[in-house]
Amino acid sequence: MNSRERFKYTLNFKEPDRVPIDYLAHPQISRKLKDHFKIDTEAELLEVLGCDFYYLSCRDISQNESCTVVYKGPDLEITDRERVCPFGIRWQREVFDTKFAVDVAIRSPLENAQNEQDILKHAWPKVDWFDFEPFHAECEDHKERIIIGGFWAGILGDCYRMLGFENFLLNISLKPRMVKTLINRMTDFYLALNAKLFDELKGKIDIWFFGNDFGTQNGLLFSLAMFREFFLPDIYRLTALAHSYGINIMMHSCGAIKEIIPLLIDAGVQILDPVQVTAQDMDPVRLKKDFGRRIVFHGAIDTQQILPHSPPDEVYKHCQNTIATLSPNGGYIFAPSQILGVDIPLENIITMYDTARSLS
């Protein structure tokens, strides 16, 4: 099977020839792997690892600098150590132009906001500041793989960075109308930005990958009622947009989120990332039993304990058991439970991908 056939089987809960394989890593890991295999390009690395997916280079207009190539708006403040993104959030520069790693937010432009008017009068970015023409060549160059594209649409993450995290959480209770206005305005922008991208690349994007971290290690960040009230309606708006273009949807949320999985399924989410197996109630056996015919799982190879701290033989057993648990009848994409971090030994990453390719 080729990558497209393999993905189609998996998405339709049929077993392909082997589990589809994905790769998400810190740039330092990618550099080490390229050195190890004596290769130069991302395409070569994906080929060596057996990956079926390719992520477009620009994914996030706030958390890193990957989108500078398509940004054509007013000049943004930038120094050797700090930068301001199009939303006005100030960041400490650490990861620069990378697909998956993120910078640290250090100042919130709406930290003194008092009401809905303060939100609406903020200098929001404009969709016509972005030019997506460079993506055409990128899609063509990687068309043999499943193309993952679209902007991150972090309606939780970007919103709390606009207000400040504690301020955001506090005002969910104290000023709910202001917080709802912020979330809705952020969603409006991402709907327009992604609609422009989907129009530009019609028929070329297979998966839209977006998300927010709604879970902690032990439970949801908010009550279920708050999730329903503040976030679920806008998730419906986002998924409806992608489905209107025939694009499949993968949504990210770290943590213990089992409680909201049925809501995400109802909202049109087809693939759940990253399946943080060390979090409460995120046991793969139970998840497969409860949801294995309704949503595809992406991830579940533990980056918190197993990959950083275990010898290769335990990594092999963990990968083998995860595939055996989640892949029967399709519905599983092999990937790490977070991006592969710099604390993970290279031999464990190589073992991880060797295992996935060998179990066919």
Secondary structure, DSSP 8 states (H G I E B T S, - for coil): --HHHHHHHHHTT---SS--B---B-HHHHHHHHHHHT--SHHHHHHHHT--EEE-S---SSSSSTTTTTB-SS---B-SSEEE-TTS-EEE-SS-S-SS---EEEE-TTTT--SHHHHHTS----GGGB--TTHHHHHHHTTTSEEEES----TTHHHHHHH-HHHHHHHHHH-HHHHHHHHHHHHHHHHHHHHHHHHHTTTT--EEEEE---B-SSSBSS-HHHIIIIIHHHHHHHHHHHHHTT-EEEEE--SS-GGGHHHHHHTT--EEE---TTSTT--HHHHHHHHTTT-EEEEEE-TTTHHHHS-HHHHHHHHHHHHHHH-TTS-EEEEESS-B-TTS-HHHHHHHHHHHHH--
